[in-house]
Amino acid sequence: MTQSKEEVYTYRINRKLGEICFTTSGGTPSRKNSSYYKGNIPWVKSGELNYNTIWETEEYISEEAIEKSSAKIFPEGTLLIALYGATIGKLAFLGIDAATNQAVCAIIKNRFIESKYLYYLLFHKRQELVKKGIGGAQSNISQTILKNLEIPICSPPEQRAIVSKIEQLFSELDNGIADLKKAQEQLKVYRQAVLKKAFEGELTSQWRQQQTDLPDAEELLEQIRKEREESYNRKLDEWKAAVKEWEDAGKKGKKPAKPKKVKRGNFLSVGELEKLPIIPKEWKWIKMGEITESMKNGIYKPKSFYSEEGTACLRMYNIENGMIEWFDIKRIILTENEKNEYGLNAGDLLVNRVNSRELVGKTAVIPENMEFSVYESKNIRLRLNSKINSKLVNYWFFLSANHYFNRNAQQTVGMASINQSQLSNFEYPLCPFLEQQAIVTEIETRLSVCDKVEQDIEENLEKAEALRQSILKKAFEGKLLNQQELEEVHNAPDWEPADALLERIKFDKTL
């Protein structure tokens, strides 16, 4: 007899997971006995669970390790769930026979429950489990919490139909997500192409043709050199006057420090120029030190100086995608001299000097109206000449710094670092002052379109993940299958009401 959709709901019963499945965890053999870790038995840790099928493991243990610890071998096909730490609630199937540590729970199902039905159900319930977790920053769930989780039970044919419908819809969803991520990658390529054309002069070729009597980069560089020399001479005169006052006062206190000339960087050799891209004749390849007024590493202070009432201090984590990201700001107590020495002005370029090799050299321009801030020792402040557009230099770093610093950064354990000398010698295509702003305008016009498309993609990716959860919610509320699919389920030879199925499960557990 064909059942209506409303009647089908009566054949679903909620029961605790522990009533229908057996759960157990593994163990960790003593690390003091190295021979335990020289066997050939795969040993799964919680960090290896990531909604995947496990075919191999990071570590292997011996038969003796199994015998002398709480570790135990589970058969291929066992469903695993992480109980501890950052991976709490994540799932995996065993593609091989394997043991696990105590942070992994094995769920041994009975013959009336489909493995994938249970998998998708626990995937849907992950946040509920996380909320029930206990502990500090990284909560844990116990087997007791897992066993008490309420889950809907229905007949095996309906379980199979639900899994099939979920996987069909997820496949369509994953195809859409793949297209969105492909579009994201294409945007990255386009952004790089825009910047490449900008620094080859292509974006402003028409603009240059419309200009008359435009000073070239060589003239601009001469002005910068002249200003720099005059500025240094003024500082030198001020220093001499300060030294005289110090001497007249009986040389009390610390002698005033002599001003230092900015490291200009070496001139580009003919060989170096030959390796660089061709630029417009009005431009000039230089080194960064020639347009920089000052470079200074950031301040280091012990933890005792950190306070909620202190001055904002920008760390390497606050430099992201060429901008200052104002989040998780740390504050430190500083003297007025330290504030003056390490303070950031609008237009300063903040360069990350210590990081992983792929991130070292990332930059951000200090924006107008930002709260007064200093910067930590893992960053360098570049204060550019007033005739240099810091936004344009920032774009240059975004395009070329990774390649340059990958060649030149010093590598220590897990970290790469750059210094002021390397920054000073970083090549830069200098263009006339007015053209700098024209290029920035052209770049921002194009990249603003990218930003809008990127935002749309991110929103659609979020909607896709929300839809994934919506599919699962409907599935386990009995609302995913349509009337025809439900009728097919009820006509299956092994269909039976959930209460009858539950009796079978109870009987099996007594055997």
C-alpha positions as CSV (number, residue, x, y, z in Angstrom):
1,M,0.0,0.0,0.0
2,T,1.3,3.5,-0.9
3,Q,1.8,5.7,2.1
4,S,1.4,9.5,2.1
5,K,4.4,11.7,3.0
6,E,2.7,12.6,6.4
7,E,2.4,8.9,7.3
8,V,6.0,8.3,6.5
9,Y,7.1,10.6,9.4
10,T,5.6,8.2,11.9
11,Y,8.2,5.6,10.8
12,R,11.1,7.7,12.1
13,I,12.2,7.4,15.7
14,N,14.8,9.4,17.6
15,R,17.2,7.4,19.7
16,K,20.5,7.9,21.4
17,L,23.6,6.9,19.3
18,G,24.7,4.6,22.1
19,E,21.5,2.6,21.8
20,I,22.2,1.6,18.2
21,C,26.0,1.7,17.9
22,F,29.0,0.5,19.9
23,T,31.7,3.1,20.5
24,T,35.3,2.7,21.7
25,S,38.6,4.7,21.5
26,G,42.2,3.6,21.0
27,G,45.3,4.4,22.9
28,T,48.9,5.7,22.7
29,P,51.7,3.2,23.3
30,S,54.5,4.5,25.5
31,R,56.8,6.8,23.7
32,K,59.6,5.7,26.0
33,N,59.8,2.4,24.1
34,S,60.9,3.4,20.6
35,S,60.4,-0.2,19.3
36,Y,56.6,0.3,19.7
37,Y,56.8,2.7,16.8
38,K,58.8,0.5,14.4
39,G,56.0,-1.8,13.4
40,N,53.7,-2.0,10.3
41,I,50.3,-1.5,11.9
42,P,48.8,1.9,10.8
43,W,48.1,4.1,13.8
44,V,45.6,7.0,13.3
45,K,45.8,10.3,15.2
46,S,42.9,12.8,15.4
47,G,44.7,15.3,13.2
48,E,44.5,12.8,10.3
49,L,40.7,12.9,10.3
50,N,39.4,15.4,7.7
51,Y,36.2,14.0,6.1
52,N,38.3,11.5,4.2
53,T,39.1,7.9,3.7
54,I,42.4,6.9,5.4
55,W,44.6,4.7,3.3
56,E,47.9,5.4,5.1
57,T,49.0,7.0,8.4
58,E,51.8,9.2,9.6
59,E,53.0,6.7,12.2
60,Y,53.0,2.9,12.5
61,I,53.1,0.7,15.6
62,S,54.0,-2.9,16.4
63,E,52.1,-5.9,17.5
64,E,53.7,-5.6,20.9
65,A,52.5,-2.0,21.2
66,I,48.9,-3.3,20.6
67,E,49.4,-5.9,23.3
68,K,50.9,-3.6,25.9
69,S,48.6,-0.5,25.5
70,S,44.9,0.3,25.0
71,A,45.4,0.7,21.3
72,K,43.3,-1.7,19.3
73,I,42.9,-2.6,15.6
74,F,39.7,-1.6,13.9
75,P,38.6,-3.1,10.5
76,E,38.5,-1.4,7.2
77,G,35.3,0.6,6.8
78,T,35.1,1.7,10.4
79,L,33.7,5.2,10.9
80,L,36.0,7.4,13.1
81,I,35.3,10.7,14.8
82,A,37.8,13.0,16.5
83,L,37.2,13.7,20.2
84,Y,39.9,16.3,21.1
85,G,41.4,19.5,20.0
86,A,41.2,21.5,16.8
87,T,39.7,18.6,14.8
88,I,36.9,17.8,17.3
89,G,33.9,16.3,15.5
90,K,35.8,15.7,12.2
91,L,35.1,12.3,10.6
92,A,36.9,9.7,8.4
93,F,36.4,6.2,7.2
94,L,39.2,3.6,7.5
95,G,40.2,2.4,4.0
96,I,42.5,-0.1,5.8
97,D,42.7,-2.1,9.1
98,A,44.2,0.4,11.6
99,A,44.7,1.3,15.2
100,T,43.9,4.7,16.6
101,N,45.0,6.9,19.5
102,Q,42.7,7.8,22.4
103,A,41.6,11.1,20.7
104,V,39.8,9.1,18.1
105,C,36.6,7.2,18.7
106,A,35.6,4.3,16.5
107,I,31.9,3.9,15.9
108,I,31.0,0.2,15.3
109,K,27.6,0.2,13.7
110,N,25.2,-2.7,13.5
111,R,24.0,-4.3,10.3
112,F,20.8,-2.2,10.1
113,I,22.5,1.2,10.0
114,E,24.1,2.4,6.8
115,S,27.6,3.7,7.4
116,K,27.2,6.8,5.1
117,Y,23.9,7.6,6.7
118,L,25.6,7.8,10.1
119,Y,28.5,9.7,8.5
120,Y,26.3,12.5,7.1
121,L,24.3,12.6,10.2
122,L,27.4,13.2,12.4
123,F,28.7,15.7,9.8
124,H,25.4,17.6,10.3
125,K,25.6,17.3,14.1
126,R,29.2,18.5,14.4
127,Q,28.5,22.0,15.8
128,E,26.0,20.5,18.3
129,L,28.8,18.2,19.5
130,V,31.4,21.0,19.6
131,K,29.0,23.1,21.8
132,K,28.7,20.2,24.2
133,G,32.4,19.9,24.4
134,I,34.2,20.6,27.7
135,G,37.6,22.1,28.4
136,G,39.5,25.4,27.6
137,A,40.5,26.9,24.3
138,Q,40.3,23.5,22.6
139,S,37.3,21.6,23.9
140,N,36.9,17.8,24.0
141,I,33.9,15.6,23.6
142,S,33.7,12.3,25.5
143,Q,32.2,9.0,24.4
144,T,29.4,9.7,26.9
145,I,28.5,12.9,25.0
146,L,28.6,11.0,21.8
147,K,26.5,8.1,23.0
148,N,23.8,10.5,24.3
149,L,23.5,12.3,20.9
150,E,19.9,12.0,19.6
151,I,19.7,10.6,16.1
152,P,16.7,9.8,13.8
153,I,16.3,6.1,12.9
154,C,14.5,5.0,9.8
155,S,14.5,1.8,7.7
156,P,17.6,0.8,5.7
157,P,15.9,1.5,2.3
158,E,15.1,5.1,3.4
159,Q,18.7,5.5,4.8
160,R,20.1,4.4,1.4
161,A,17.7,6.7,-0.4
162,I,18.6,9.7,1.8
163,V,22.4,9.0,1.3
164,S,21.9,8.8,-2.5
165,K,19.9,12.1,-2.6
166,I,22.4,13.8,-0.4
167,E,25.3,12.7,-2.6
168,Q,23.5,13.7,-5.7
169,L,22.8,17.2,-4.4
170,F,26.3,17.5,-2.9
171,S,27.8,16.6,-6.2
172,E,25.9,19.4,-7.9
173,L,26.9,21.7,-5.1
174,D,30.5,20.7,-5.3
175,N,30.6,21.4,-9.1
176,G,29.3,24.9,-8.4
177,I,31.8,25.5,-5.7
178,A,34.6,24.2,-8.0
179,D,33.5,26.8,-10.6
180,L,33.5,29.6,-8.0
181,K,37.0,28.6,-6.8
182,K,38.2,28.5,-10.4
183,A,36.9,32.0,-10.9
184,Q,38.8,33.0,-7.7
185,E,42.0,31.7,-9.2
186,Q,41.3,33.5,-12.5
187,L,40.9,36.7,-10.5
188,K,44.3,36.3,-9.0
189,V,45.8,35.8,-12.4
190,Y,44.0,38.9,-13.7
191,R,45.2,41.0,-10.7
192,Q,48.8,40.0,-11.4
193,A,48.3,40.8,-15.1
194,V,46.9,44.3,-14.3
195,L,49.9,45.0,-12.1
196,K,52.4,43.7,-14.6
197,K,50.9,45.9,-17.3
198,A,51.0,48.8,-14.9
199,F,54.7,48.5,-14.2
200,E,55.5,48.0,-17.8
201,G,53.8,51.4,-18.6
202,E,51.0,49.8,-20.7
203,L,48.1,51.2,-18.6
204,T,49.3,54.8,-19.0
205,S,50.7,54.7,-22.6
206,Q,47.9,56.9,-23.9
207,W,48.2,59.2,-20.9
208,R,51.9,59.8,-21.7
209,Q,51.1,60.6,-25.3
210,Q,48.8,63.4,-24.1
211,Q,51.4,65.0,-21.9
212,T,53.7,67.9,-22.9
213,D,57.0,68.8,-21.2
214,L,56.6,65.9,-18.7
215,P,59.8,65.7,-16.5
216,D,61.2,62.2,-16.8
217,A,62.2,59.8,-14.0
218,E,65.9,60.9,-14.2
219,E,64.9,64.5,-13.4
220,L,62.7,63.3,-10.5
221,L,65.6,61.3,-9.1
222,E,67.9,64.3,-9.2
223,Q,65.3,66.3,-7.2
224,I,65.1,63.5,-4.7
225,R,68.9,63.3,-4.3
226,K,69.2,67.0,-3.9
227,E,66.4,67.2,-1.3
228,R,67.9,64.3,0.6
229,E,71.4,65.9,0.7
230,E,69.9,69.2,1.9
231,S,67.8,67.3,4.5
232,Y,70.9,65.5,5.7
233,N,73.0,68.7,5.9
234,R,70.2,70.3,8.0
235,K,70.2,67.4,10.4
236,L,74.0,67.5,10.5
237,D,74.0,71.2,11.4
238,E,71.3,70.5,14.1
239,W,73.5,67.7,15.5
240,K,76.6,69.9,15.6
241,A,74.7,72.6,17.5
242,A,73.4,69.9,19.9
243,V,76.9,68.6,20.5
244,K,78.2,72.1,21.2
245,E,75.4,72.6,23.8
246,W,76.3,69.2,25.3
247,E,80.0,70.2,25.5
248,D,79.1,73.6,27.0
249,A,77.0,71.9,29.7
250,G,80.1,69.9,30.8
251,K,79.3,66.8,28.7
252,K,76.5,65.8,31.0
253,G,74.3,62.9,29.8
254,K,74.6,61.0,26.6
255,K,76.3,62.6,23.6
256,P,73.8,63.4,20.8
257,A,73.9,60.7,18.1
258,K,75.2,61.7,14.7
259,P,72.5,61.4,12.0
260,K,73.0,58.5,9.6
261,K,72.7,58.7,5.9
262,V,70.0,56.5,4.4
263,K,71.4,53.4,2.8
264,R,71.0,54.2,-0.9
265,G,71.6,50.7,-2.2
266,N,74.1,49.9,-5.0
267,F,73.5,51.3,-8.5
268,L,72.1,48.8,-10.9
269,S,74.8,47.2,-13.0
270,V,74.6,46.7,-16.8
271,G,74.1,43.0,-16.2
272,E,71.3,43.6,-13.7
273,L,69.5,46.0,-16.1
274,E,69.6,43.5,-18.9
275,K,67.7,41.0,-16.8
276,L,64.9,43.5,-16.0
277,P,61.8,44.1,-18.1
278,I,61.7,46.9,-20.7
279,I,60.0,50.0,-19.4
280,P,59.1,53.3,-21.1
281,K,62.0,55.6,-22.0
282,E,60.7,58.2,-19.6
283,W,61.1,55.8,-16.7
284,K,64.2,54.5,-14.9
285,W,65.2,51.4,-13.1
286,I,66.5,52.2,-9.6
287,K,66.9,50.6,-6.3
288,M,64.5,51.2,-3.4
289,G,67.1,52.9,-1.2
290,E,67.3,55.8,-3.7
291,I,63.7,56.8,-3.0
292,T,63.5,56.0,0.8
293,E,64.0,58.7,3.4
294,S,64.4,56.2,6.3
295,M,64.2,52.5,7.1
296,K,63.7,51.4,10.7
297,N,63.1,48.0,12.3
298,G,60.3,47.9,14.8
299,I,60.3,47.9,18.6
300,Y,60.6,44.8,20.8
301,K,59.1,44.9,24.3
302,P,58.8,42.0,26.9
303,K,55.3,40.8,27.8
304,S,55.3,42.9,31.0
305,F,55.0,46.1,28.8
306,Y,51.8,44.9,27.2
307,S,48.6,46.5,28.5
308,E,45.1,47.3,27.4
309,E,45.8,51.0,28.0
310,G,48.9,51.1,25.9
311,T,49.7,52.3,22.4
312,A,48.5,50.2,19.5
313,C,51.4,48.0,18.1
314,L,51.0,46.5,14.6
315,R,52.3,43.0,14.2
316,M,53.0,40.9,11.1
317,Y,49.4,39.5,11.3
318,N,48.0,43.0,10.8
319,I,49.5,43.2,7.3
320,E,47.1,41.4,4.8
321,N,46.6,41.8,1.1
322,G,48.4,45.1,1.0
323,M,46.4,46.7,3.8
324,I,46.4,47.1,7.5
325,E,43.9,44.7,9.0
326,W,42.8,46.2,12.3
327,F,42.1,43.1,14.4
328,D,43.6,41.5,17.5
329,I,45.6,44.7,18.2
330,K,48.1,44.4,20.9
331,R,49.0,47.5,23.0
332,I,52.2,48.3,24.8
333,I,53.4,50.9,27.3
334,L,55.9,53.3,25.7
335,T,57.9,56.4,26.6
336,E,57.3,59.6,24.5
337,N,60.8,59.1,22.9
338,E,59.8,55.5,21.8
339,K,56.5,56.8,20.4
340,N,58.4,59.4,18.4
341,E,61.0,56.9,17.2
342,Y,58.6,54.1,16.2
343,G,55.4,56.0,15.4
344,L,53.8,55.4,12.0
345,N,52.6,58.2,9.7
346,A,50.0,58.1,7.0
347,G,51.8,57.0,3.8
348,D,54.5,55.0,5.5
349,L,55.1,51.5,4.1
350,L,55.2,48.7,6.6
351,V,57.2,45.7,5.5
352,N,57.1,42.3,7.2
353,R,60.7,41.2,7.6
354,V,60.3,37.9,9.4
355,N,57.8,35.2,8.3
356,S,57.5,32.1,6.3
357,R,59.3,32.2,3.0
358,E,56.0,32.7,1.0
359,L,54.8,35.6,3.2
360,V,58.0,37.5,4.1
361,G,58.1,40.9,2.4
362,K,54.3,41.5,2.5
363,T,53.5,45.2,2.8
364,A,50.8,47.7,3.7
365,V,50.4,51.4,3.4
366,I,49.5,53.2,6.6
367,P,46.1,54.9,5.9
368,E,44.9,58.4,6.7
369,N,43.0,58.8,10.0
370,M,44.3,55.5,11.5
371,E,44.8,55.5,15.3
372,F,48.4,56.4,16.3
373,S,50.4,53.2,16.3
374,V,53.9,51.8,16.4
375,Y,55.1,48.5,15.0
376,E,56.7,45.4,16.3
377,S,60.3,44.2,15.6
378,K,59.3,41.7,12.9
379,N,58.4,44.7,10.6
380,I,60.3,47.5,9.0
381,R,59.0,51.0,8.4
382,L,59.9,52.5,5.0
383,R,59.4,56.2,4.9
384,L,59.4,57.2,1.3
385,N,60.3,60.6,-0.3
386,S,57.3,62.9,-0.6
387,K,57.5,62.7,-4.4
388,I,57.0,58.9,-4.4
389,N,53.4,57.5,-4.3
390,S,53.5,54.9,-1.5
391,K,50.4,53.2,-2.9
392,L,52.2,52.5,-6.1
393,V,55.3,51.2,-4.3
394,N,52.9,49.0,-2.3
395,Y,51.5,47.5,-5.5
396,W,55.0,46.9,-6.7
397,F,55.8,44.9,-3.6
398,F,52.5,43.0,-4.2
399,L,53.6,42.1,-7.7
400,S,57.4,41.4,-7.3
401,A,58.5,41.2,-3.7
402,N,57.8,37.5,-3.3
403,H,60.1,36.6,-6.2
404,Y,62.8,38.9,-5.0
405,F,62.8,37.9,-1.4
406,N,62.5,34.2,-2.2
407,R,65.9,34.6,-3.8
408,N,67.4,36.8,-1.1
409,A,65.8,36.0,2.2
410,Q,67.9,34.3,4.9
411,Q,66.3,31.0,6.0
412,T,66.3,29.7,9.6
413,V,64.1,26.9,11.1
414,G,60.7,27.5,9.6
415,M,61.2,31.2,9.1
416,A,62.7,33.5,6.5
417,S,64.0,37.0,7.1
418,I,65.0,40.1,5.1
419,N,67.1,43.1,6.2
420,Q,67.4,46.8,5.4
421,S,70.2,46.2,2.9
422,Q,68.1,43.8,0.9
423,L,65.2,46.2,0.9
424,S,67.5,49.0,-0.2
425,N,68.7,46.9,-3.2
426,F,65.2,45.9,-4.3
427,E,64.7,47.1,-7.9
428,Y,61.9,49.5,-8.7
429,P,60.7,51.1,-12.0
430,L,60.6,54.8,-11.2
431,C,58.3,56.9,-13.3
432,P,57.5,60.7,-13.3
433,F,55.6,62.1,-10.3
434,L,52.3,62.8,-12.1
435,E,52.3,59.5,-13.8
436,Q,52.6,57.7,-10.5
437,Q,49.1,58.9,-9.5
438,A,47.8,58.1,-13.0
439,I,49.0,54.5,-12.7
440,V,47.4,54.2,-9.2
441,T,44.1,55.4,-10.6
442,E,44.2,52.9,-13.5
443,I,45.1,50.1,-11.1
444,E,42.4,50.9,-8.6
445,T,39.7,51.3,-11.3
446,R,40.4,47.7,-12.5
447,L,41.0,46.1,-9.1
448,S,37.8,47.6,-7.7
449,V,35.9,45.5,-10.2
450,C,37.9,42.5,-9.0
451,D,37.1,43.3,-5.4
452,K,33.4,43.4,-6.2
453,V,33.5,40.1,-8.1
454,E,35.6,38.5,-5.3
455,Q,33.0,39.7,-2.8
456,D,30.2,38.1,-4.8
457,I,32.2,34.8,-5.1
458,E,32.8,34.8,-1.3
459,E,29.1,35.4,-0.6
460,N,28.1,32.6,-3.0
461,L,30.6,30.2,-1.4
462,E,29.1,31.0,2.0
463,K,25.6,30.4,0.5
464,A,26.8,27.1,-0.9
465,E,28.0,25.9,2.6
466,A,24.7,27.1,4.1
467,L,22.9,25.1,1.4
468,R,24.9,22.1,2.3
469,Q,23.7,22.3,5.9
470,S,20.2,23.0,4.7
471,I,20.3,19.8,2.6
472,L,21.4,17.8,5.7
473,K,18.8,19.4,7.9
474,K,16.0,18.5,5.6
475,A,17.5,15.0,5.2
476,F,17.4,14.2,8.9
477,E,14.0,15.9,9.4
478,G,12.4,13.6,6.8
479,K,11.9,16.4,4.3
480,L,14.5,15.7,1.6
481,L,12.8,12.8,-0.3
482,N,9.9,13.6,-2.6
483,Q,6.7,11.6,-2.7
484,Q,7.8,9.4,-5.5
485,E,11.1,8.6,-3.8
486,L,9.3,7.8,-0.5
487,E,6.9,5.4,-2.3
488,E,9.9,3.6,-3.9
489,V,11.4,3.3,-0.4
490,H,8.2,1.8,1.0
491,N,8.0,-0.7,-1.8
492,A,11.5,-2.0,-1.1
493,P,11.6,-5.6,0.2
494,D,13.5,-4.8,3.3
495,W,11.4,-1.7,4.3
496,E,9.9,-1.8,7.8
497,P,8.7,0.9,10.3
498,A,11.4,2.3,12.5
499,D,9.9,0.8,15.7
500,A,10.2,-2.7,14.2
501,L,13.8,-1.9,13.1
502,L,14.6,-0.7,16.6
503,E,13.4,-4.1,18.0
504,R,15.8,-5.9,15.6
505,I,18.7,-3.6,16.8
506,K,17.9,-4.3,20.4
507,F,17.8,-8.1,19.7
508,D,21.1,-8.0,17.9
509,K,22.8,-6.2,20.8
510,T,21.7,-9.0,23.2
511,L,23.4,-11.7,21.0
